[in-house]
Amino acid sequence: MGNVVKCDVTGQPVSLNDGVLVVNRETGQWYFCSQEGEEQVPNKSSFPPVDRVVDQEGLIDLLAYLGNKPWFDPARFFQKIAQLKPY
């Protein structure tokens, strides 16, 4: 099952491999959700398990996509990532 965290919306456990990164485009707030929790986030853009980010080019494509969105706040995004996988 991999690393397990709590869904930010439902509080239920969800594997990092099975969860969904979701952003509320109006507030810029990021959530890590189960499939059920994702449906409850208003004004959302979702990033389901990202199968195509399997190499450096895929990662760069995803970050470039995010960087072009007016709602993207890098500090908030990486704060959420650090909560999910602290080092």
PyMOL Python script that loads the backbone (N, CA, C, O; Angstrom):
from pymol import cmd

cmd.read_pdbstr("""\
ATOM      1  N   MET A   1       0.819  -1.198   0.000  1.00  0.00           N
ATOM      2  CA  MET A   1       0.000   0.000   0.000  1.00  0.00           C
ATOM      3  C   MET A   1       0.861   1.259   0.000  1.00  0.00           C
ATOM      4  O   MET A   1       0.370   2.318  -0.391  1.00  0.00           O
ATOM      5  N   GLY A   2       2.116   1.190   0.418  1.00  0.00           N
ATOM      6  CA  GLY A   2       2.974   2.371   0.424  1.00  0.00           C
ATOM      7  C   GLY A   2       2.699   3.251   1.627  1.00  0.00           C
ATOM      8  O   GLY A   2       2.013   2.841   2.563  1.00  0.00           O
ATOM      9  N   ASN A   3       3.233   4.459   1.601  1.00  0.00           N
ATOM     10  CA  ASN A   3       3.006   5.410   2.684  1.00  0.00           C
ATOM     11  C   ASN A   3       1.540   5.805   2.724  1.00  0.00           C
ATOM     12  O   ASN A   3       0.902   6.017   1.692  1.00  0.00           O
ATOM     13  N   VAL A   4       1.024   5.899   3.943  1.00  0.00           N
ATOM     14  CA  VAL A   4      -0.385   6.230   4.129  1.00  0.00           C
ATOM     15  C   VAL A   4      -0.480   7.527   4.929  1.00  0.00           C
ATOM     16  O   VAL A   4       0.211   7.707   5.932  1.00  0.00           O
ATOM     17  N   VAL A   5      -1.345   8.423   4.468  1.00  0.00           N
ATOM     18  CA  VAL A   5      -1.621   9.681   5.160  1.00  0.00           C
ATOM     19  C   VAL A   5      -3.134   9.811   5.299  1.00  0.00           C
ATOM     20  O   VAL A   5      -3.884   9.005   4.749  1.00  0.00           O
ATOM     21  N   LYS A   6      -3.575  10.820   6.028  1.00  0.00           N
ATOM     22  CA  LYS A   6      -5.011  11.067   6.156  1.00  0.00           C
ATOM     23  C   LYS A   6      -5.482  11.988   5.038  1.00  0.00           C
ATOM     24  O   LYS A   6      -4.812  12.955   4.676  1.00  0.00           O
ATOM     25  N   CYS A   7      -6.640  11.664   4.509  1.00  0.00           N
ATOM     26  CA  CYS A   7      -7.291  12.539   3.535  1.00  0.00           C
ATOM     27  C   CYS A   7      -7.573  13.864   4.222  1.00  0.00           C
ATOM     28  O   CYS A   7      -8.113  13.884   5.328  1.00  0.00           O
ATOM     29  N   ASP A   8      -7.216  14.975   3.581  1.00  0.00           N
ATOM     30  CA  ASP A   8      -7.434  16.300   4.153  1.00  0.00           C
ATOM     31  C   ASP A   8      -8.910  16.651   4.309  1.00  0.00           C
ATOM     32  O   ASP A   8      -9.250  17.562   5.064  1.00  0.00           O
ATOM     33  N   VAL A   9      -9.776  15.951   3.615  1.00  0.00           N
ATOM     34  CA  VAL A   9     -11.206  16.268   3.661  1.00  0.00           C
ATOM     35  C   VAL A   9     -11.967  15.299   4.565  1.00  0.00           C
ATOM     36  O   VAL A   9     -12.727  15.726   5.435  1.00  0.00           O
ATOM     37  N   THR A  10     -11.765  13.993   4.361  1.00  0.00           N
ATOM     38  CA  THR A  10     -12.538  12.999   5.116  1.00  0.00           C
ATOM     39  C   THR A  10     -11.830  12.512   6.370  1.00  0.00           C
ATOM     40  O   THR A  10     -12.471  11.982   7.278  1.00  0.00           O
ATOM     41  N   GLY A  11     -10.508  12.689   6.430  1.00  0.00           N
ATOM     42  CA  GLY A  11      -9.747  12.183   7.561  1.00  0.00           C
ATOM     43  C   GLY A  11      -9.445  10.698   7.479  1.00  0.00           C
ATOM     44  O   GLY A  11      -8.787  10.150   8.363  1.00  0.00           O
ATOM     45  N   GLN A  12      -9.914  10.047   6.440  1.00  0.00           N
ATOM     46  CA  GLN A  12      -9.681   8.613   6.270  1.00  0.00           C
ATOM     47  C   GLN A  12      -8.274   8.353   5.730  1.00  0.00           C
ATOM     48  O   GLN A  12      -7.736   9.187   5.001  1.00  0.00           O
ATOM     49  N   PRO A  13      -7.671   7.217   6.071  1.00  0.00           N
ATOM     50  CA  PRO A  13      -6.346   6.901   5.549  1.00  0.00           C
ATOM     51  C   PRO A  13      -6.383   6.676   4.036  1.00  0.00           C
ATOM     52  O   PRO A  13      -7.318   6.082   3.498  1.00  0.00           O
ATOM     53  N   VAL A  14      -5.346   7.167   3.373  1.00  0.00           N
ATOM     54  CA  VAL A  14      -5.229   6.976   1.929  1.00  0.00           C
ATOM     55  C   VAL A  14      -3.749   6.842   1.594  1.00  0.00           C
ATOM     56  O   VAL A  14      -2.913   7.583   2.110  1.00  0.00           O
ATOM     57  N   SER A  15      -3.442   5.899   0.733  1.00  0.00           N
ATOM     58  CA  SER A  15      -2.067   5.691   0.280  1.00  0.00           C
ATOM     59  C   SER A  15      -1.632   6.851  -0.612  1.00  0.00           C
ATOM     60  O   SER A  15      -2.430   7.401  -1.370  1.00  0.00           O
ATOM     61  N   LEU A  16      -0.354   7.212  -0.508  1.00  0.00           N
ATOM     62  CA  LEU A  16       0.161   8.252  -1.417  1.00  0.00           C
ATOM     63  C   LEU A  16      -0.018   7.849  -2.878  1.00  0.00           C
ATOM     64  O   LEU A  16      -0.178   8.708  -3.746  1.00  0.00           O
ATOM     65  N   ASN A  17       0.009   6.542  -3.152  1.00  0.00           N
ATOM     66  CA  ASN A  17      -0.160   6.074  -4.527  1.00  0.00           C
ATOM     67  C   ASN A  17      -1.608   6.114  -5.000  1.00  0.00           C
ATOM     68  O   ASN A  17      -1.866   6.112  -6.203  1.00  0.00           O
ATOM     69  N   ASP A  18      -2.547   6.150  -4.070  1.00  0.00           N
ATOM     70  CA  ASP A  18      -3.963   6.102  -4.448  1.00  0.00           C
ATOM     71  C   ASP A  18      -4.680   7.433  -4.292  1.00  0.00           C
ATOM     72  O   ASP A  18      -5.787   7.597  -4.805  1.00  0.00           O
ATOM     73  N   GLY A  19      -4.075   8.380  -3.598  1.00  0.00           N
ATOM     74  CA  GLY A  19      -4.720   9.663  -3.349  1.00  0.00           C
ATOM     75  C   GLY A  19      -4.638  10.591  -4.546  1.00  0.00           C
ATOM     76  O   GLY A  19      -4.030  10.279  -5.570  1.00  0.00           O
ATOM     77  N   VAL A  20      -5.272  11.744  -4.381  1.00  0.00           N
ATOM     78  CA  VAL A  20      -5.359  12.731  -5.451  1.00  0.00           C
ATOM     79  C   VAL A  20      -4.939  14.088  -4.898  1.00  0.00           C
ATOM     80  O   VAL A  20      -5.450  14.521  -3.865  1.00  0.00           O
ATOM     81  N   LEU A  21      -4.010  14.764  -5.580  1.00  0.00           N
ATOM     82  CA  LEU A  21      -3.684  16.148  -5.240  1.00  0.00           C
ATOM     83  C   LEU A  21      -4.755  17.039  -5.861  1.00  0.00           C
ATOM     84  O   LEU A  21      -5.042  16.945  -7.054  1.00  0.00           O
ATOM     85  N   VAL A  22      -5.342  17.906  -5.036  1.00  0.00           N
ATOM     86  CA  VAL A  22      -6.433  18.764  -5.479  1.00  0.00           C
ATOM     87  C   VAL A  22      -6.127  20.183  -5.027  1.00  0.00           C
ATOM     88  O   VAL A  22      -5.666  20.399  -3.906  1.00  0.00           O
ATOM     89  N   VAL A  23      -6.385  21.149  -5.903  1.00  0.00           N
ATOM     90  CA  VAL A  23      -6.231  22.553  -5.529  1.00  0.00           C
ATOM     91  C   VAL A  23      -7.566  23.262  -5.702  1.00  0.00           C
ATOM     92  O   VAL A  23      -8.272  23.046  -6.687  1.00  0.00           O
ATOM     93  N   ASN A  24      -7.901  24.099  -4.747  1.00  0.00           N
ATOM     94  CA  ASN A  24      -9.035  24.996  -4.895  1.00  0.00           C
ATOM     95  C   ASN A  24      -8.505  26.198  -5.668  1.00  0.00           C
ATOM     96  O   ASN A  24      -7.684  26.956  -5.152  1.00  0.00           O
ATOM     97  N   ARG A  25      -8.968  26.376  -6.900  1.00  0.00           N
ATOM     98  CA  ARG A  25      -8.429  27.417  -7.778  1.00  0.00           C
ATOM     99  C   ARG A  25      -8.708  28.823  -7.262  1.00  0.00           C
ATOM    100  O   ARG A  25      -7.973  29.746  -7.612  1.00  0.00           O
ATOM    101  N   GLU A  26      -9.730  29.021  -6.452  1.00  0.00           N
ATOM    102  CA  GLU A  26     -10.024  30.355  -5.928  1.00  0.00           C
ATOM    103  C   GLU A  26      -9.103  30.739  -4.782  1.00  0.00           C
ATOM    104  O   GLU A  26      -8.692  31.895  -4.675  1.00  0.00           O
ATOM    105  N   THR A  27      -8.774  29.774  -3.918  1.00  0.00           N
ATOM    106  CA  THR A  27      -7.976  30.078  -2.733  1.00  0.00           C
ATOM    107  C   THR A  27      -6.512  29.699  -2.876  1.00  0.00           C
ATOM    108  O   THR A  27      -5.665  30.210  -2.143  1.00  0.00           O
ATOM    109  N   GLY A  28      -6.203  28.798  -3.823  1.00  0.00           N
ATOM    110  CA  GLY A  28      -4.839  28.301  -3.963  1.00  0.00           C
ATOM    111  C   GLY A  28      -4.475  27.254  -2.926  1.00  0.00           C
ATOM    112  O   GLY A  28      -3.323  26.825  -2.851  1.00  0.00           O
ATOM    113  N   GLN A  29      -5.453  26.837  -2.122  1.00  0.00           N
ATOM    114  CA  GLN A  29      -5.215  25.831  -1.085  1.00  0.00           C
ATOM    115  C   GLN A  29      -5.133  24.440  -1.713  1.00  0.00           C
ATOM    116  O   GLN A  29      -5.981  24.063  -2.523  1.00  0.00           O
ATOM    117  N   TRP A  30      -4.099  23.679  -1.329  1.00  0.00           N
ATOM    118  CA  TRP A  30      -3.893  22.315  -1.816  1.00  0.00           C
ATOM    119  C   TRP A  30      -4.400  21.309  -0.802  1.00  0.00           C
ATOM    120  O   TRP A  30      -4.298  21.522   0.406  1.00  0.00           O
ATOM    121  N   TYR A  31      -4.947  20.213  -1.302  1.00  0.00           N
ATOM    122  CA  TYR A  31      -5.439  19.109  -0.488  1.00  0.00           C
ATOM    123  C   TYR A  31      -4.903  17.806  -1.053  1.00  0.00           C
ATOM    124  O   TYR A  31      -4.673  17.682  -2.256  1.00  0.00           O
ATOM    125  N   PHE A  32      -4.708  16.837  -0.168  1.00  0.00           N
ATOM    126  CA  PHE A  32      -4.440  15.475  -0.616  1.00  0.00           C
ATOM    127  C   PHE A  32      -5.643  14.670  -0.178  1.00  0.00           C
ATOM    128  O   PHE A  32      -5.948  14.590   1.011  1.00  0.00           O
ATOM    129  N   CYS A  33      -6.325  14.074  -1.141  1.00  0.00           N
ATOM    130  CA  CYS A  33      -7.630  13.485  -0.874  1.00  0.00           C
ATOM    131  C   CYS A  33      -7.751  12.047  -1.359  1.00  0.00           C
ATOM    132  O   CYS A  33      -7.048  11.589  -2.259  1.00  0.00           O
ATOM    133  N   SER A  34      -8.688  11.364  -0.705  1.00  0.00           N
ATOM    134  CA  SER A  34      -9.187  10.112  -1.255  1.00  0.00           C
ATOM    135  C   SER A  34     -10.093  10.480  -2.425  1.00  0.00           C
ATOM    136  O   SER A  34     -10.409  11.653  -2.624  1.00  0.00           O
ATOM    137  N   GLN A  35     -10.503   9.496  -3.187  1.00  0.00           N
ATOM    138  CA  GLN A  35     -11.418   9.766  -4.306  1.00  0.00           C
ATOM    139  C   GLN A  35     -12.708  10.414  -3.799  1.00  0.00           C
ATOM    140  O   GLN A  35     -13.255  11.301  -4.453  1.00  0.00           O
ATOM    141  N   GLU A  36     -13.197   9.969  -2.627  1.00  0.00           N
ATOM    142  CA  GLU A  36     -14.424  10.522  -2.061  1.00  0.00           C
ATOM    143  C   GLU A  36     -14.216  11.980  -1.618  1.00  0.00           C
ATOM    144  O   GLU A  36     -15.074  12.834  -1.841  1.00  0.00           O
ATOM    145  N   GLY A  37     -13.075  12.245  -0.993  1.00  0.00           N
ATOM    146  CA  GLY A  37     -12.787  13.593  -0.521  1.00  0.00           C
ATOM    147  C   GLY A  37     -12.628  14.590  -1.648  1.00  0.00           C
ATOM    148  O   GLY A  37     -12.993  15.757  -1.514  1.00  0.00           O
ATOM    149  N   GLU A  38     -12.087  14.132  -2.748  1.00  0.00           N
ATOM    150  CA  GLU A  38     -11.866  15.007  -3.904  1.00  0.00           C
ATOM    151  C   GLU A  38     -13.169  15.666  -4.348  1.00  0.00           C
ATOM    152  O   GLU A  38     -13.177  16.839  -4.719  1.00  0.00           O
ATOM    153  N   GLU A  39     -14.257  14.923  -4.311  1.00  0.00           N
ATOM    154  CA  GLU A  39     -15.548  15.434  -4.779  1.00  0.00           C
ATOM    155  C   GLU A  39     -16.062  16.591  -3.929  1.00  0.00           C
ATOM    156  O   GLU A  39     -16.926  17.348  -4.372  1.00  0.00           O
ATOM    157  N   GLN A  40     -15.538  16.736  -2.711  1.00  0.00           N
ATOM    158  CA  GLN A  40     -16.039  17.759  -1.792  1.00  0.00           C
ATOM    159  C   GLN A  40     -15.261  19.072  -1.857  1.00  0.00           C
ATOM    160  O   GLN A  40     -15.644  20.039  -1.198  1.00  0.00           O
ATOM    161  N   VAL A  41     -14.186  19.132  -2.628  1.00  0.00           N
ATOM    162  CA  VAL A  41     -13.379  20.350  -2.727  1.00  0.00           C
ATOM    163  C   VAL A  41     -13.997  21.260  -3.792  1.00  0.00           C
ATOM    164  O   VAL A  41     -14.119  20.854  -4.948  1.00  0.00           O
ATOM    165  N   PRO A  42     -14.389  22.490  -3.419  1.00  0.00           N
ATOM    166  CA  PRO A  42     -14.997  23.399  -4.396  1.00  0.00           C
ATOM    167  C   PRO A  42     -13.953  23.987  -5.351  1.00  0.00           C
ATOM    168  O   PRO A  42     -12.776  24.098  -5.009  1.00  0.00           O
ATOM    169  N   ASN A  43     -14.400  24.357  -6.536  1.00  0.00           N
ATOM    170  CA  ASN A  43     -13.555  25.043  -7.530  1.00  0.00           C
ATOM    171  C   ASN A  43     -12.230  24.328  -7.729  1.00  0.00           C
ATOM    172  O   ASN A  43     -11.168  24.949  -7.671  1.00  0.00           O
ATOM    173  N   LYS A  44     -12.290  23.038  -7.960  1.00  0.00           N
ATOM    174  CA  LYS A  44     -11.078  22.229  -7.931  1.00  0.00           C
ATOM    175  C   LYS A  44     -10.470  21.952  -9.296  1.00  0.00           C
ATOM    176  O   LYS A  44     -11.150  21.913 -10.322  1.00  0.00           O
ATOM    177  N   SER A  45      -9.177  21.764  -9.259  1.00  0.00           N
ATOM    178  CA  SER A  45      -8.428  21.108 -10.320  1.00  0.00           C
ATOM    179  C   SER A  45      -7.758  19.927  -9.640  1.00  0.00           C
ATOM    180  O   SER A  45      -7.146  20.079  -8.582  1.00  0.00           O
ATOM    181  N   SER A  46      -7.871  18.766 -10.237  1.00  0.00           N
ATOM    182  CA  SER A  46      -7.356  17.545  -9.623  1.00  0.00           C
ATOM    183  C   SER A  46      -6.171  16.999 -10.395  1.00  0.00           C
ATOM    184  O   SER A  46      -6.060  17.154 -11.611  1.00  0.00           O
ATOM    185  N   PHE A  47      -5.292  16.356  -9.647  1.00  0.00           N
ATOM    186  CA  PHE A  47      -4.128  15.710 -10.222  1.00  0.00           C
ATOM    187  C   PHE A  47      -4.082  14.292  -9.680  1.00  0.00           C
ATOM    188  O   PHE A  47      -3.400  14.023  -8.691  1.00  0.00           O
ATOM    189  N   PRO A  48      -4.816  13.369 -10.334  1.00  0.00           N
ATOM    190  CA  PRO A  48      -4.867  11.998  -9.860  1.00  0.00           C
ATOM    191  C   PRO A  48      -3.489  11.354  -9.913  1.00  0.00           C
ATOM    192  O   PRO A  48      -2.543  11.963 -10.413  1.00  0.00           O
ATOM    193  N   PRO A  49      -3.363  10.133  -9.406  1.00  0.00           N
ATOM    194  CA  PRO A  49      -2.060   9.484  -9.481  1.00  0.00           C
ATOM    195  C   PRO A  49      -1.456   9.707 -10.865  1.00  0.00           C
ATOM    196  O   PRO A  49      -2.060   9.363 -11.881  1.00  0.00           O
ATOM    197  N   VAL A  50      -0.292  10.269 -10.890  1.00  0.00           N
ATOM    198  CA  VAL A  50       0.301  10.762 -12.128  1.00  0.00           C
ATOM    199  C   VAL A  50       1.175   9.688 -12.756  1.00  0.00           C
ATOM    200  O   VAL A  50       2.378   9.625 -12.505  1.00  0.00           O
ATOM    201  N   ASP A  51       0.561   8.848 -13.569  1.00  0.00           N
ATOM    202  CA  ASP A  51       1.268   7.728 -14.186  1.00  0.00           C
ATOM    203  C   ASP A  51       2.351   8.176 -15.157  1.00  0.00           C
ATOM    204  O   ASP A  51       3.362   7.496 -15.328  1.00  0.00           O
ATOM    205  N   ARG A  52       2.132   9.330 -15.792  1.00  0.00           N
ATOM    206  CA  ARG A  52       3.077   9.715 -16.840  1.00  0.00           C
ATOM    207  C   ARG A  52       4.306  10.444 -16.306  1.00  0.00           C
ATOM    208  O   ARG A  52       5.240  10.708 -17.064  1.00  0.00           O
ATOM    209  N   VAL A  53       4.323  10.770 -15.029  1.00  0.00           N
ATOM    210  CA  VAL A  53       5.524  11.375 -14.454  1.00  0.00           C
ATOM    211  C   VAL A  53       6.435  10.235 -14.000  1.00  0.00           C
ATOM    212  O   VAL A  53       6.577   9.954 -12.809  1.00  0.00           O
ATOM    213  N   VAL A  54       7.035   9.600 -14.981  1.00  0.00           N
ATOM    214  CA  VAL A  54       7.919   8.466 -14.701  1.00  0.00           C
ATOM    215  C   VAL A  54       9.372   8.805 -14.995  1.00  0.00           C
ATOM    216  O   VAL A  54      10.269   7.982 -14.812  1.00  0.00           O
ATOM    217  N   ASP A  55       9.588  10.032 -15.455  1.00  0.00           N
ATOM    218  CA  ASP A  55      10.950  10.437 -15.775  1.00  0.00           C
ATOM    219  C   ASP A  55      11.076  11.949 -15.596  1.00  0.00           C
ATOM    220  O   ASP A  55      10.106  12.635 -15.276  1.00  0.00           O
ATOM    221  N   GLN A  56      12.256  12.435 -15.803  1.00  0.00           N
ATOM    222  CA  GLN A  56      12.549  13.859 -15.627  1.00  0.00           C
ATOM    223  C   GLN A  56      11.670  14.732 -16.531  1.00  0.00           C
ATOM    224  O   GLN A  56      11.171  15.770 -16.094  1.00  0.00           O
ATOM    225  N   GLU A  57      11.483  14.319 -17.778  1.00  0.00           N
ATOM    226  CA  GLU A  57      10.684  15.116 -18.708  1.00  0.00           C
ATOM    227  C   GLU A  57       9.235  15.226 -18.245  1.00  0.00           C
ATOM    228  O   GLU A  57       8.631  16.293 -18.350  1.00  0.00           O
ATOM    229  N   GLY A  58       8.676  14.136 -17.737  1.00  0.00           N
ATOM    230  CA  GLY A  58       7.305  14.168 -17.227  1.00  0.00           C
ATOM    231  C   GLY A  58       7.159  15.102 -16.037  1.00  0.00           C
ATOM    232  O   GLY A  58       6.167  15.823 -15.930  1.00  0.00           O
ATOM    233  N   LEU A  59       8.142  15.092 -15.142  1.00  0.00           N
ATOM    234  CA  LEU A  59       8.125  15.992 -13.994  1.00  0.00           C
ATOM    235  C   LEU A  59       8.205  17.447 -14.448  1.00  0.00           C
ATOM    236  O   LEU A  59       7.471  18.297 -13.945  1.00  0.00           O
ATOM    237  N   ILE A  60       9.085  17.729 -15.387  1.00  0.00           N
ATOM    238  CA  ILE A  60       9.229  19.090 -15.913  1.00  0.00           C
ATOM    239  C   ILE A  60       7.939  19.537 -16.600  1.00  0.00           C
ATOM    240  O   ILE A  60       7.523  20.685 -16.441  1.00  0.00           O
ATOM    241  N   ASP A  61       7.308  18.652 -17.356  1.00  0.00           N
ATOM    242  CA  ASP A  61       6.033  18.981 -18.005  1.00  0.00           C
ATOM    243  C   ASP A  61       4.973  19.356 -16.974  1.00  0.00           C
ATOM    244  O   ASP A  61       4.256  20.341 -17.150  1.00  0.00           O
ATOM    245  N   LEU A  62       4.872  18.573 -15.897  1.00  0.00           N
ATOM    246  CA  LEU A  62       3.873  18.852 -14.868  1.00  0.00           C
ATOM    247  C   LEU A  62       4.140  20.193 -14.188  1.00  0.00           C
ATOM    248  O   LEU A  62       3.220  20.988 -13.997  1.00  0.00           O
ATOM    249  N   LEU A  63       5.384  20.442 -13.826  1.00  0.00           N
ATOM    250  CA  LEU A  63       5.713  21.703 -13.156  1.00  0.00           C
ATOM    251  C   LEU A  63       5.519  22.900 -14.082  1.00  0.00           C
ATOM    252  O   LEU A  63       5.079  23.960 -13.637  1.00  0.00           O
ATOM    253  N   ALA A  64       5.842  22.742 -15.365  1.00  0.00           N
ATOM    254  CA  ALA A  64       5.623  23.828 -16.325  1.00  0.00           C
ATOM    255  C   ALA A  64       4.129  24.108 -16.486  1.00  0.00           C
ATOM    256  O   ALA A  64       3.718  25.265 -16.574  1.00  0.00           O
ATOM    257  N   TYR A  65       3.329  23.063 -16.523  1.00  0.00           N
ATOM    258  CA  TYR A  65       1.872  23.210 -16.605  1.00  0.00           C
ATOM    259  C   TYR A  65       1.363  24.002 -15.403  1.00  0.00           C
ATOM    260  O   TYR A  65       0.609  24.963 -15.557  1.00  0.00           O
ATOM    261  N   LEU A  66       1.780  23.592 -14.206  1.00  0.00           N
ATOM    262  CA  LEU A  66       1.341  24.283 -12.996  1.00  0.00           C
ATOM    263  C   LEU A  66       1.819  25.736 -12.991  1.00  0.00           C
ATOM    264  O   LEU A  66       1.063  26.638 -12.629  1.00  0.00           O
ATOM    265  N   GLY A  67       3.056  25.961 -13.388  1.00  0.00           N
ATOM    266  CA  GLY A  67       3.629  27.298 -13.360  1.00  0.00           C
ATOM    267  C   GLY A  67       2.908  28.303 -14.228  1.00  0.00           C
ATOM    268  O   GLY A  67       3.018  29.508 -14.003  1.00  0.00           O
ATOM    269  N   ASN A  68       2.169  27.827 -15.221  1.00  0.00           N
ATOM    270  CA  ASN A  68       1.422  28.711 -16.112  1.00  0.00           C
ATOM    271  C   ASN A  68       0.015  29.030 -15.626  1.00  0.00           C
ATOM    272  O   ASN A  68      -0.689  29.823 -16.252  1.00  0.00           O
ATOM    273  N   LYS A  69      -0.397  28.430 -14.530  1.00  0.00           N
ATOM    274  CA  LYS A  69      -1.752  28.643 -14.020  1.00  0.00           C
ATOM    275  C   LYS A  69      -1.760  29.846 -13.075  1.00  0.00           C
ATOM    276  O   LYS A  69      -0.899  29.942 -12.201  1.00  0.00           O
ATOM    277  N   PRO A  70      -2.714  30.760 -13.236  1.00  0.00           N
ATOM    278  CA  PRO A  70      -2.739  31.955 -12.385  1.00  0.00           C
ATOM    279  C   PRO A  70      -2.994  31.642 -10.909  1.00  0.00           C
ATOM    280  O   PRO A  70      -2.624  32.430 -10.038  1.00  0.00           O
ATOM    281  N   TRP A  71      -3.612  30.521 -10.627  1.00  0.00           N
ATOM    282  CA  TRP A  71      -3.900  30.146  -9.244  1.00  0.00           C
ATOM    283  C   TRP A  71      -2.740  29.412  -8.574  1.00  0.00           C
ATOM    284  O   TRP A  71      -2.809  29.133  -7.377  1.00  0.00           O
ATOM    285  N   PHE A  72      -1.688  29.097  -9.305  1.00  0.00           N
ATOM    286  CA  PHE A  72      -0.592  28.308  -8.740  1.00  0.00           C
ATOM    287  C   PHE A  72       0.295  29.166  -7.850  1.00  0.00           C
ATOM    288  O   PHE A  72       0.842  30.179  -8.285  1.00  0.00           O
ATOM    289  N   ASP A  73       0.428  28.746  -6.605  1.00  0.00           N
ATOM    290  CA  ASP A  73       1.299  29.388  -5.631  1.00  0.00           C
ATOM    291  C   ASP A  73       2.356  28.349  -5.229  1.00  0.00           C
ATOM    292  O   ASP A  73       2.053  27.434  -4.464  1.00  0.00           O
ATOM    293  N   PRO A  74       3.583  28.477  -5.729  1.00  0.00           N
ATOM    294  CA  PRO A  74       4.606  27.463  -5.457  1.00  0.00           C
ATOM    295  C   PRO A  74       4.821  27.200  -3.972  1.00  0.00           C
ATOM    296  O   PRO A  74       5.022  26.051  -3.578  1.00  0.00           O
ATOM    297  N   ALA A  75       4.783  28.238  -3.140  1.00  0.00           N
ATOM    298  CA  ALA A  75       5.010  28.043  -1.706  1.00  0.00           C
ATOM    299  C   ALA A  75       3.945  27.130  -1.112  1.00  0.00           C
ATOM    300  O   ALA A  75       4.265  26.230  -0.336  1.00  0.00           O
ATOM    301  N   ARG A  76       2.691  27.352  -1.466  1.00  0.00           N
ATOM    302  CA  ARG A  76       1.607  26.507  -0.952  1.00  0.00           C
ATOM    303  C   ARG A  76       1.715  25.082  -1.475  1.00  0.00           C
ATOM    304  O   ARG A  76       1.486  24.125  -0.736  1.00  0.00           O
ATOM    305  N   PHE A  77       2.063  24.945  -2.743  1.00  0.00           N
ATOM    306  CA  PHE A  77       2.204  23.618  -3.338  1.00  0.00           C
ATOM    307  C   PHE A  77       3.290  22.817  -2.612  1.00  0.00           C
ATOM    308  O   PHE A  77       3.060  21.680  -2.200  1.00  0.00           O
ATOM    309  N   PHE A  78       4.460  23.414  -2.461  1.00  0.00           N
ATOM    310  CA  PHE A  78       5.551  22.676  -1.838  1.00  0.00           C
ATOM    311  C   PHE A  78       5.353  22.504  -0.335  1.00  0.00           C
ATOM    312  O   PHE A  78       5.919  21.584   0.257  1.00  0.00           O
ATOM    313  N   GLN A  79       4.564  23.368   0.289  1.00  0.00           N
ATOM    314  CA  GLN A  79       4.200  23.160   1.689  1.00  0.00           C
ATOM    315  C   GLN A  79       3.369  21.878   1.812  1.00  0.00           C
ATOM    316  O   GLN A  79       3.580  21.085   2.729  1.00  0.00           O
ATOM    317  N   LYS A  80       2.431  21.679   0.892  1.00  0.00           N
ATOM    318  CA  LYS A  80       1.613  20.460   0.903  1.00  0.00           C
ATOM    319  C   LYS A  80       2.489  19.236   0.648  1.00  0.00           C
ATOM    320  O   LYS A  80       2.341  18.217   1.321  1.00  0.00           O
ATOM    321  N   ILE A  81       3.394  19.331  -0.316  1.00  0.00           N
ATOM    322  CA  ILE A  81       4.285  18.204  -0.608  1.00  0.00           C
ATOM    323  C   ILE A  81       5.113  17.856   0.630  1.00  0.00           C
ATOM    324  O   ILE A  81       5.282  16.679   0.949  1.00  0.00           O
ATOM    325  N   ALA A  82       5.630  18.869   1.331  1.00  0.00           N
ATOM    326  CA  ALA A  82       6.435  18.628   2.533  1.00  0.00           C
ATOM    327  C   ALA A  82       5.610  17.980   3.635  1.00  0.00           C
ATOM    328  O   ALA A  82       6.145  17.189   4.412  1.00  0.00           O
ATOM    329  N   GLN A  83       4.320  18.297   3.724  1.00  0.00           N
ATOM    330  CA  GLN A  83       3.459  17.649   4.715  1.00  0.00           C
ATOM    331  C   GLN A  83       3.262  16.179   4.393  1.00  0.00           C
ATOM    332  O   GLN A  83       3.167  15.345   5.293  1.00  0.00           O
ATOM    333  N   LEU A  84       3.201  15.865   3.107  1.00  0.00           N
ATOM    334  CA  LEU A  84       2.993  14.485   2.699  1.00  0.00           C
ATOM    335  C   LEU A  84       4.235  13.623   2.834  1.00  0.00           C
ATOM    336  O   LEU A  84       4.146  12.441   3.166  1.00  0.00           O
ATOM    337  N   LYS A  85       5.384  14.212   2.578  1.00  0.00           N
ATOM    338  CA  LYS A  85       6.620  13.447   2.552  1.00  0.00           C
ATOM    339  C   LYS A  85       7.731  14.283   3.160  1.00  0.00           C
ATOM    340  O   LYS A  85       8.599  14.770   2.435  1.00  0.00           O
ATOM    341  N   PRO A  86       7.724  14.462   4.484  1.00  0.00           N
ATOM    342  CA  PRO A  86       8.761  15.278   5.126  1.00  0.00           C
ATOM    343  C   PRO A  86      10.120  14.595   5.072  1.00  0.00           C
ATOM    344  O   PRO A  86      10.223  13.374   5.191  1.00  0.00           O
ATOM    345  N   TYR A  87      11.150  15.394   4.891  1.00  0.00           N
ATOM    346  CA  TYR A  87      12.530  14.881   4.907  1.00  0.00           C
ATOM    347  C   TYR A  87      13.309  15.598   5.971  1.00  0.00           C
ATOM    348  O   TYR A  87      14.494  15.324   6.159  1.00  0.00           O
TER     349      TYR A  87
END
""", "prot")
cmd.dss("prot")
cmd.show_as("cartoon", "prot")
cmd.util.cbc("prot")
cmd.orient("prot")
